[in-house]
Amino acid sequence: MTPTAPTPAYRRLSVEERRSQLLTAALNLFAHRAPEDVSLDDVAEAAGVSRPLVYRYFPGGKQQLYEAALRSAADELRHCFDEPREGPLLPRLSRALDRYLSFVDEHDAGFSALLQGGSVVETSRTTAIVDGVRRVAAEHIFQHLDVTAPGPRLRMTVRMWITAVEASSLIWLDEDKDPPATDLRDWLVEQFVAMLSVTARRDPRTDALVRALAEDV
């Protein structure tokens, strides 16, 4: 009589542990394939669970899972911008970027899934999740600049810089994380100062900020 293969050990996970497991599996799949090309069977297989179990946690199907995965990555990314408003501005910005690039380095799949759009699964809700991260980043920067009512030129400058940080991070992943993260961080800080300096030529309020930052450069 042929002996049967031993059944793999199964460990019961808590609700939060199981949900986290499914979200991690989904983020990795969404980062490497278009969301519309990822099925719930794929997520179940990647997580080592059954399809009904995925539905138990995400009864809304793939759309709900996709939005939850994006929201999970976005929540983590928002915390990267938490920085006490103490000391010179540029070192504060450097520390925030250190955390940001550390997140990109450690969660490259999730970061790519968060920022790369154009999917048919993308909706106004998923776009709002990504935009929410950008708004939080901008709000933190204005707070550190001690600006409560930024003018249109300064708002545009900060938003452009945030876009540049996002694009640089994605390219950095494509380039096998070269240059080193510390070099990329310093370059991005220098770009921030340079962009403010250009805006200062046309905006007196930004010019005052640049003068105040001169000691940090």
PyRosetta script that sets phi, psi and omega in degrees:
from pyrosetta import init, pose_from_sequence

init()
pose = pose_from_sequence("MTPTAPTPAYRRLSVEERRSQLLTAALNLFAHRAPEDVSLDDVAEAAGVSRPLVYRYFPGGKQQLYEAALRSAADELRHCFDEPREGPLLPRLSRALDRYLSFVDEHDAGFSALLQGGSVVETSRTTAIVDGVRRVAAEHIFQHLDVTAPGPRLRMTVRMWITAVEASSLIWLDEDKDPPATDLRDWLVEQFVAMLSVTARRDPRTDALVRALAEDV")
pose.set_psi(1, 127.1)
pose.set_omega(1, -175.9)
pose.set_phi(2, -74.3)
pose.set_psi(2, 125.0)
pose.set_omega(2, 179.7)
pose.set_phi(3, -67.1)
pose.set_psi(3, 143.4)
pose.set_omega(3, 178.8)
pose.set_phi(4, -81.9)
pose.set_psi(4, 150.0)
pose.set_omega(4, 179.7)
pose.set_phi(5, -69.3)
pose.set_psi(5, 142.7)
pose.set_omega(5, 179.3)
pose.set_phi(6, -63.2)
pose.set_psi(6, 142.8)
pose.set_omega(6, 178.4)
pose.set_phi(7, -76.8)
pose.set_psi(7, 129.0)
pose.set_omega(7, 179.8)
pose.set_phi(8, -57.6)
pose.set_psi(8, 142.2)
pose.set_omega(8, 179.6)
pose.set_phi(9, -62.9)
pose.set_psi(9, 138.7)
pose.set_omega(9, -178.5)
pose.set_phi(10, -120.3)
pose.set_psi(10, 126.0)
pose.set_omega(10, 179.2)
pose.set_phi(11, -109.8)
pose.set_psi(11, 125.4)
pose.set_omega(11, 179.5)
pose.set_phi(12, -74.1)
pose.set_psi(12, 126.6)
pose.set_omega(12, -179.6)
pose.set_phi(13, -99.3)
pose.set_psi(13, 154.3)
pose.set_omega(13, 173.8)
pose.set_phi(14, -69.7)
pose.set_psi(14, 168.2)
pose.set_omega(14, -179.9)
pose.set_phi(15, -58.0)
pose.set_psi(15, -46.1)
pose.set_omega(15, -178.3)
pose.set_phi(16, -67.5)
pose.set_psi(16, -39.7)
pose.set_omega(16, 178.6)
pose.set_phi(17, -64.1)
pose.set_psi(17, -43.1)
pose.set_omega(17, -179.9)
pose.set_phi(18, -66.8)
pose.set_psi(18, -42.3)
pose.set_omega(18, 179.1)
pose.set_phi(19, -62.0)
pose.set_psi(19, -43.7)
pose.set_omega(19, 178.8)
pose.set_phi(20, -62.5)
pose.set_psi(20, -39.4)
pose.set_omega(20, 178.6)
pose.set_phi(21, -61.8)
pose.set_psi(21, -44.3)
pose.set_omega(21, -179.4)
pose.set_phi(22, -67.4)
pose.set_psi(22, -40.3)
pose.set_omega(22, -180.0)
pose.set_phi(23, -66.0)
pose.set_psi(23, -40.3)
pose.set_omega(23, 178.1)
pose.set_phi(24, -62.4)
pose.set_psi(24, -44.9)
pose.set_omega(24, 178.7)
pose.set_phi(25, -62.0)
pose.set_psi(25, -42.1)
pose.set_omega(25, -179.4)
pose.set_phi(26, -65.5)
pose.set_psi(26, -43.7)
pose.set_omega(26, -179.6)
pose.set_phi(27, -60.1)
pose.set_psi(27, -42.1)
pose.set_omega(27, 179.4)
pose.set_phi(28, -64.6)
pose.set_psi(28, -38.6)
pose.set_omega(28, 178.3)
pose.set_phi(29, -70.2)
pose.set_psi(29, -45.3)
pose.set_omega(29, -179.1)
pose.set_phi(30, -64.7)
pose.set_psi(30, -26.7)
pose.set_omega(30, -179.3)
pose.set_phi(31, -73.3)
pose.set_psi(31, -28.2)
pose.set_omega(31, -175.0)
pose.set_phi(32, -106.2)
pose.set_psi(32, -12.8)
pose.set_omega(32, 178.2)
pose.set_phi(33, -138.8)
pose.set_psi(33, 153.2)
pose.set_omega(33, 177.1)
pose.set_phi(34, -59.6)
pose.set_psi(34, 136.6)
pose.set_omega(34, -177.8)
pose.set_phi(35, -52.7)
pose.set_psi(35, -35.9)
pose.set_omega(35, -179.8)
pose.set_phi(36, -68.3)
pose.set_psi(36, -15.5)
pose.set_omega(36, 178.5)
pose.set_phi(37, -94.4)
pose.set_psi(37, 0.7)
pose.set_omega(37, 179.6)
pose.set_phi(38, -104.9)
pose.set_psi(38, 124.7)
pose.set_omega(38, 178.8)
pose.set_phi(39, -100.9)
pose.set_psi(39, 165.4)
pose.set_omega(39, 175.5)
pose.set_phi(40, -64.8)
pose.set_psi(40, -29.6)
pose.set_omega(40, 174.8)
pose.set_phi(41, -62.9)
pose.set_psi(41, -38.2)
pose.set_omega(41, 178.1)
pose.set_phi(42, -63.4)
pose.set_psi(42, -43.9)
pose.set_omega(42, 179.7)
pose.set_phi(43, -64.1)
pose.set_psi(43, -43.6)
pose.set_omega(43, 179.7)
pose.set_phi(44, -61.2)
pose.set_psi(44, -43.8)
pose.set_omega(44, 180.0)
pose.set_phi(45, -64.6)
pose.set_psi(45, -43.5)
pose.set_omega(45, -179.4)
pose.set_phi(46, -63.4)
pose.set_psi(46, -33.9)
pose.set_omega(46, -178.8)
pose.set_phi(47, -88.4)
pose.set_psi(47, -9.6)
pose.set_omega(47, -179.4)
pose.set_phi(48, 72.9)
pose.set_psi(48, 35.1)
pose.set_omega(48, -179.5)
pose.set_phi(49, -131.4)
pose.set_psi(49, 179.1)
pose.set_omega(49, 179.2)
pose.set_phi(50, -89.8)
pose.set_psi(50, 158.3)
pose.set_omega(50, 177.4)
pose.set_phi(51, -61.0)
pose.set_psi(51, -43.4)
pose.set_omega(51, 178.1)
pose.set_phi(52, -58.0)
pose.set_psi(52, -31.9)
pose.set_omega(52, 179.2)
pose.set_phi(53, -67.1)
pose.set_psi(53, -38.4)
pose.set_omega(53, 176.9)
pose.set_phi(54, -61.5)
pose.set_psi(54, -43.4)
pose.set_omega(54, 179.2)
pose.set_phi(55, -65.3)
pose.set_psi(55, -31.1)
pose.set_omega(55, 179.5)
pose.set_phi(56, -62.3)
pose.set_psi(56, -38.1)
pose.set_omega(56, -178.9)
pose.set_phi(57, -88.0)
pose.set_psi(57, -25.3)
pose.set_omega(57, -178.9)
pose.set_phi(58, -134.3)
pose.set_psi(58, 74.9)
pose.set_omega(58, -176.4)
pose.set_phi(59, -63.3)
pose.set_psi(59, -18.6)
pose.set_omega(59, 177.8)
pose.set_phi(60, -79.5)
pose.set_psi(60, 2.6)
pose.set_omega(60, 177.0)
pose.set_phi(61, 80.1)
pose.set_psi(61, -156.4)
pose.set_omega(61, -172.5)
pose.set_phi(62, -64.4)
pose.set_psi(62, -36.3)
pose.set_omega(62, -179.2)
pose.set_phi(63, -61.3)
pose.set_psi(63, -45.3)
pose.set_omega(63, 178.9)
pose.set_phi(64, -64.3)
pose.set_psi(64, -41.0)
pose.set_omega(64, 179.3)
pose.set_phi(65, -64.5)
pose.set_psi(65, -41.9)
pose.set_omega(65, 179.9)
pose.set_phi(66, -62.3)
pose.set_psi(66, -46.0)
pose.set_omega(66, -179.7)
pose.set_phi(67, -65.9)
pose.set_psi(67, -38.5)
pose.set_omega(67, 179.1)
pose.set_phi(68, -66.6)
pose.set_psi(68, -38.0)
pose.set_omega(68, 178.7)
pose.set_phi(69, -65.1)
pose.set_psi(69, -43.4)
pose.set_omega(69, 177.4)
pose.set_phi(70, -63.3)
pose.set_psi(70, -42.3)
pose.set_omega(70, -178.7)
pose.set_phi(71, -64.5)
pose.set_psi(71, -36.8)
pose.set_omega(71, 178.4)
pose.set_phi(72, -63.4)
pose.set_psi(72, -46.6)
pose.set_omega(72, 178.2)
pose.set_phi(73, -65.5)
pose.set_psi(73, -39.3)
pose.set_omega(73, -179.3)
pose.set_phi(74, -64.8)
pose.set_psi(74, -40.4)
pose.set_omega(74, 179.5)
pose.set_phi(75, -61.7)
pose.set_psi(75, -41.4)
pose.set_omega(75, 178.0)
pose.set_phi(76, -65.6)
pose.set_psi(76, -41.3)
pose.set_omega(76, -175.9)
pose.set_phi(77, -67.2)
pose.set_psi(77, -34.0)
pose.set_omega(77, 179.3)
pose.set_phi(78, -60.1)
pose.set_psi(78, -36.3)
pose.set_omega(78, -177.7)
pose.set_phi(79, -66.6)
pose.set_psi(79, -19.1)
pose.set_omega(79, 179.4)
pose.set_phi(80, -63.0)
pose.set_psi(80, -24.1)
pose.set_omega(80, -174.7)
pose.set_phi(81, -92.9)
pose.set_psi(81, -0.6)
pose.set_omega(81, 177.7)
pose.set_phi(82, -72.8)
pose.set_psi(82, 116.1)
pose.set_omega(82, -177.9)
pose.set_phi(83, -149.4)
pose.set_psi(83, 126.8)
pose.set_omega(83, 178.9)
pose.set_phi(84, -57.2)
pose.set_psi(84, 142.7)
pose.set_omega(84, -179.7)
pose.set_phi(85, -86.3)
pose.set_psi(85, 65.7)
pose.set_omega(85, -179.2)
pose.set_phi(86, -133.1)
pose.set_psi(86, 140.0)
pose.set_omega(86, 177.9)
pose.set_phi(87, 81.8)
pose.set_psi(87, -179.7)
pose.set_omega(87, -178.4)
pose.set_phi(88, -60.3)
pose.set_psi(88, 151.5)
pose.set_omega(88, -174.9)
pose.set_phi(89, -66.3)
pose.set_psi(89, -48.5)
pose.set_omega(89, -171.8)
pose.set_phi(90, -63.4)
pose.set_psi(90, -39.7)
pose.set_omega(90, 173.3)
pose.set_phi(91, -62.3)
pose.set_psi(91, -33.9)
pose.set_omega(91, 176.3)
pose.set_phi(92, -63.4)
pose.set_psi(92, -44.6)
pose.set_omega(92, 179.6)
pose.set_phi(93, -63.3)
pose.set_psi(93, -38.3)
pose.set_omega(93, 178.4)
pose.set_phi(94, -62.6)
pose.set_psi(94, -41.9)
pose.set_omega(94, -179.9)
pose.set_phi(95, -66.6)
pose.set_psi(95, -39.2)
pose.set_omega(95, 176.9)
pose.set_phi(96, -63.2)
pose.set_psi(96, -41.3)
pose.set_omega(96, 178.7)
pose.set_phi(97, -67.7)
pose.set_psi(97, -33.8)
pose.set_omega(97, 175.5)
pose.set_phi(98, -58.4)
pose.set_psi(98, -45.1)
pose.set_omega(98, 179.3)
pose.set_phi(99, -67.4)
pose.set_psi(99, -40.5)
pose.set_omega(99, 179.8)
pose.set_phi(100, -60.4)
pose.set_psi(100, -49.8)
pose.set_omega(100, -178.2)
pose.set_phi(101, -70.1)
pose.set_psi(101, -29.1)
pose.set_omega(101, 174.5)
pose.set_phi(102, -65.4)
pose.set_psi(102, -39.9)
pose.set_omega(102, 176.0)
pose.set_phi(103, -62.3)
pose.set_psi(103, -45.8)
pose.set_omega(103, 179.4)
pose.set_phi(104, -59.4)
pose.set_psi(104, -41.8)
pose.set_omega(104, -178.2)
pose.set_phi(105, -66.1)
pose.set_psi(105, -44.2)
pose.set_omega(105, -174.3)
pose.set_phi(106, -84.8)
pose.set_psi(106, -22.6)
pose.set_omega(106, -177.1)
pose.set_phi(107, -127.6)
pose.set_psi(107, 46.6)
pose.set_omega(107, -173.2)
pose.set_phi(108, -59.1)
pose.set_psi(108, -36.8)
pose.set_omega(108, 178.6)
pose.set_phi(109, -65.1)
pose.set_psi(109, -46.7)
pose.set_omega(109, 179.5)
pose.set_phi(110, -64.6)
pose.set_psi(110, -37.8)
pose.set_omega(110, 179.6)
pose.set_phi(111, -64.7)
pose.set_psi(111, -44.3)
pose.set_omega(111, 178.5)
pose.set_phi(112, -62.9)
pose.set_psi(112, -42.4)
pose.set_omega(112, 179.9)
pose.set_phi(113, -64.2)
pose.set_psi(113, -33.4)
pose.set_omega(113, -178.6)
pose.set_phi(114, -69.0)
pose.set_psi(114, -41.9)
pose.set_omega(114, -169.5)
pose.set_phi(115, -97.4)
pose.set_psi(115, -23.5)
pose.set_omega(115, -176.5)
pose.set_phi(116, -84.9)
pose.set_psi(116, 113.8)
pose.set_omega(116, -177.9)
pose.set_phi(117, -101.9)
pose.set_psi(117, -155.4)
pose.set_omega(117, 177.6)
pose.set_phi(118, 87.5)
pose.set_psi(118, 8.3)
pose.set_omega(118, -178.5)
pose.set_phi(119, -88.2)
pose.set_psi(119, 152.3)
pose.set_omega(119, 175.4)
pose.set_phi(120, -70.0)
pose.set_psi(120, -16.2)
pose.set_omega(120, 176.9)
pose.set_phi(121, -79.3)
pose.set_psi(121, -15.8)
pose.set_omega(121, -179.1)
pose.set_phi(122, -66.7)
pose.set_psi(122, 135.8)
pose.set_omega(122, 179.8)
pose.set_phi(123, -134.0)
pose.set_psi(123, 180.0)
pose.set_omega(123, 176.6)
pose.set_phi(124, -61.7)
pose.set_psi(124, -30.3)
pose.set_omega(124, 179.5)
pose.set_phi(125, -70.6)
pose.set_psi(125, -43.4)
pose.set_omega(125, 179.9)
pose.set_phi(126, -67.4)
pose.set_psi(126, -37.8)
pose.set_omega(126, 176.6)
pose.set_phi(127, -63.0)
pose.set_psi(127, -39.0)
pose.set_omega(127, 179.4)
pose.set_phi(128, -65.7)
pose.set_psi(128, -33.5)
pose.set_omega(128, 178.4)
pose.set_phi(129, -63.1)
pose.set_psi(129, -46.8)
pose.set_omega(129, -179.9)
pose.set_phi(130, -66.9)
pose.set_psi(130, -43.7)
pose.set_omega(130, 179.0)
pose.set_phi(131, -63.0)
pose.set_psi(131, -30.9)
pose.set_omega(131, 178.6)
pose.set_phi(132, -62.0)
pose.set_psi(132, -38.4)
pose.set_omega(132, 176.8)
pose.set_phi(133, -63.6)
pose.set_psi(133, -42.9)
pose.set_omega(133, -179.5)
pose.set_phi(134, -65.0)
pose.set_psi(134, -39.9)
pose.set_omega(134, 179.2)
pose.set_phi(135, -64.6)
pose.set_psi(135, -41.3)
pose.set_omega(135, 178.5)
pose.set_phi(136, -62.3)
pose.set_psi(136, -43.3)
pose.set_omega(136, 179.0)
pose.set_phi(137, -60.7)
pose.set_psi(137, -45.0)
pose.set_omega(137, -179.6)
pose.set_phi(138, -64.2)
pose.set_psi(138, -42.4)
pose.set_omega(138, 179.9)
pose.set_phi(139, -61.2)
pose.set_psi(139, -41.4)
pose.set_omega(139, 178.3)
pose.set_phi(140, -62.8)
pose.set_psi(140, -42.1)
pose.set_omega(140, -179.2)
pose.set_phi(141, -63.7)
pose.set_psi(141, -44.4)
pose.set_omega(141, 179.3)
pose.set_phi(142, -63.8)
pose.set_psi(142, -37.0)
pose.set_omega(142, 177.6)
pose.set_phi(143, -63.7)
pose.set_psi(143, -42.3)
pose.set_omega(143, 179.4)
pose.set_phi(144, -69.2)
pose.set_psi(144, -26.5)
pose.set_omega(144, 176.1)
pose.set_phi(145, -82.0)
pose.set_psi(145, -5.2)
pose.set_omega(145, -176.0)
pose.set_phi(146, 59.1)
pose.set_psi(146, 39.6)
pose.set_omega(146, 178.3)
pose.set_phi(147, -113.1)
pose.set_psi(147, 116.0)
pose.set_omega(147, -179.5)
pose.set_phi(148, -92.8)
pose.set_psi(148, -25.7)
pose.set_omega(148, -179.3)
pose.set_phi(149, -135.9)
pose.set_psi(149, 75.8)
pose.set_omega(149, -178.0)
pose.set_phi(150, -64.8)
pose.set_psi(150, 141.9)
pose.set_omega(150, 176.0)
pose.set_phi(151, -74.7)
pose.set_psi(151, 170.9)
pose.set_omega(151, -176.2)
pose.set_phi(152, -60.7)
pose.set_psi(152, -37.1)
pose.set_omega(152, -178.6)
pose.set_phi(153, -68.5)
pose.set_psi(153, -42.2)
pose.set_omega(153, 179.0)
pose.set_phi(154, -68.1)
pose.set_psi(154, -41.2)
pose.set_omega(154, 177.3)
pose.set_phi(155, -58.5)
pose.set_psi(155, -44.6)
pose.set_omega(155, -178.9)
pose.set_phi(156, -65.3)
pose.set_psi(156, -39.3)
pose.set_omega(156, -179.8)
pose.set_phi(157, -62.2)
pose.set_psi(157, -47.4)
pose.set_omega(157, -179.2)
pose.set_phi(158, -64.4)
pose.set_psi(158, -41.7)
pose.set_omega(158, 179.0)
pose.set_phi(159, -65.6)
pose.set_psi(159, -38.3)
pose.set_omega(159, 177.2)
pose.set_phi(160, -63.4)
pose.set_psi(160, -40.0)
pose.set_omega(160, -179.5)
pose.set_phi(161, -66.8)
pose.set_psi(161, -41.3)
pose.set_omega(161, 178.1)
pose.set_phi(162, -60.3)
pose.set_psi(162, -41.2)
pose.set_omega(162, 176.6)
pose.set_phi(163, -61.7)
pose.set_psi(163, -40.9)
pose.set_omega(163, 179.1)
pose.set_phi(164, -64.4)
pose.set_psi(164, -38.4)
pose.set_omega(164, 178.2)
pose.set_phi(165, -63.7)
pose.set_psi(165, -44.8)
pose.set_omega(165, 178.9)
pose.set_phi(166, -60.4)
pose.set_psi(166, -49.8)
pose.set_omega(166, -177.9)
pose.set_phi(167, -62.9)
pose.set_psi(167, -42.6)
pose.set_omega(167, 179.2)
pose.set_phi(168, -61.7)
pose.set_psi(168, -38.4)
pose.set_omega(168, -179.3)
pose.set_phi(169, -65.8)
pose.set_psi(169, -42.0)
pose.set_omega(169, 177.8)
pose.set_phi(170, -65.8)
pose.set_psi(170, -41.9)
pose.set_omega(170, 177.7)
pose.set_phi(171, -64.5)
pose.set_psi(171, -38.8)
pose.set_omega(171, 178.6)
pose.set_phi(172, -57.9)
pose.set_psi(172, -41.5)
pose.set_omega(172, 177.0)
pose.set_phi(173, -65.0)
pose.set_psi(173, -41.7)
pose.set_omega(173, 178.8)
pose.set_phi(174, -64.1)
pose.set_psi(174, -29.2)
pose.set_omega(174, -178.3)
pose.set_phi(175, -93.6)
pose.set_psi(175, 24.2)
pose.set_omega(175, 178.7)
pose.set_phi(176, 57.2)
pose.set_psi(176, 38.0)
pose.set_omega(176, 174.8)
pose.set_phi(177, 59.1)
pose.set_psi(177, 44.5)
pose.set_omega(177, 175.6)
pose.set_phi(178, -121.6)
pose.set_psi(178, 128.2)
pose.set_omega(178, 9.7)
pose.set_phi(179, -76.2)
pose.set_psi(179, 175.5)
pose.set_omega(179, 176.7)
pose.set_phi(180, -55.7)
pose.set_psi(180, 152.7)
pose.set_omega(180, -175.8)
pose.set_phi(181, -57.3)
pose.set_psi(181, -37.4)
pose.set_omega(181, -179.2)
pose.set_phi(182, -65.8)
pose.set_psi(182, -37.2)
pose.set_omega(182, 177.7)
pose.set_phi(183, -67.6)
pose.set_psi(183, -42.0)
pose.set_omega(183, 178.6)
pose.set_phi(184, -63.5)
pose.set_psi(184, -41.4)
pose.set_omega(184, 178.1)
pose.set_phi(185, -58.6)
pose.set_psi(185, -49.4)
pose.set_omega(185, -178.3)
pose.set_phi(186, -62.3)
pose.set_psi(186, -38.8)
pose.set_omega(186, -179.9)
pose.set_phi(187, -64.7)
pose.set_psi(187, -41.6)
pose.set_omega(187, 180.0)
pose.set_phi(188, -67.4)
pose.set_psi(188, -37.3)
pose.set_omega(188, 175.8)
pose.set_phi(189, -63.5)
pose.set_psi(189, -43.1)
pose.set_omega(189, 178.2)
pose.set_phi(190, -63.3)
pose.set_psi(190, -37.2)
pose.set_omega(190, 177.2)
pose.set_phi(191, -64.2)
pose.set_psi(191, -38.3)
pose.set_omega(191, 178.4)
pose.set_phi(192, -60.0)
pose.set_psi(192, -47.6)
pose.set_omega(192, 179.2)
pose.set_phi(193, -64.1)
pose.set_psi(193, -41.5)
pose.set_omega(193, -179.1)
pose.set_phi(194, -64.0)
pose.set_psi(194, -41.9)
pose.set_omega(194, -179.7)
pose.set_phi(195, -66.3)
pose.set_psi(195, -40.1)
pose.set_omega(195, 176.0)
pose.set_phi(196, -62.4)
pose.set_psi(196, -38.8)
pose.set_omega(196, -178.6)
pose.set_phi(197, -64.4)
pose.set_psi(197, -39.6)
pose.set_omega(197, 178.3)
pose.set_phi(198, -66.1)
pose.set_psi(198, -43.9)
pose.set_omega(198, 179.1)
pose.set_phi(199, -63.5)
pose.set_psi(199, -33.9)
pose.set_omega(199, -178.0)
pose.set_phi(200, -61.0)
pose.set_psi(200, -25.4)
pose.set_omega(200, 179.5)
pose.set_phi(201, -67.1)
pose.set_psi(201, -21.2)
pose.set_omega(201, -177.0)
pose.set_phi(202, -116.8)
pose.set_psi(202, -5.2)
pose.set_omega(202, -173.9)
pose.set_phi(203, -136.7)
pose.set_psi(203, 109.3)
pose.set_omega(203, -178.2)
pose.set_phi(204, -57.9)
pose.set_psi(204, -36.4)
pose.set_omega(204, -179.0)
pose.set_phi(205, -66.0)
pose.set_psi(205, -42.0)
pose.set_omega(205, 177.2)
pose.set_phi(206, -67.5)
pose.set_psi(206, -33.7)
pose.set_omega(206, 177.2)
pose.set_phi(207, -59.8)
pose.set_psi(207, -40.0)
pose.set_omega(207, 178.3)
pose.set_phi(208, -64.5)
pose.set_psi(208, -37.9)
pose.set_omega(208, 178.1)
pose.set_phi(209, -65.0)
pose.set_psi(209, -43.5)
pose.set_omega(209, -179.2)
pose.set_phi(210, -61.6)
pose.set_psi(210, -39.8)
pose.set_omega(210, 178.3)
pose.set_phi(211, -63.9)
pose.set_psi(211, -37.9)
pose.set_omega(211, 179.8)
pose.set_phi(212, -69.9)
pose.set_psi(212, -27.7)
pose.set_omega(212, -179.5)
pose.set_phi(213, -85.0)
pose.set_psi(213, -8.8)
pose.set_omega(213, -172.3)
pose.set_phi(214, -55.2)
pose.set_psi(214, -35.3)
pose.set_omega(214, -177.4)
pose.set_phi(215, -71.9)
pose.set_psi(215, -19.3)
pose.set_omega(215, -178.9)
pose.set_phi(216, -85.5)
pose.set_psi(216, -16.4)
pose.set_omega(216, -172.6)
pose.set_phi(217, -84.2)
pose.dump_pdb("model.pdb")
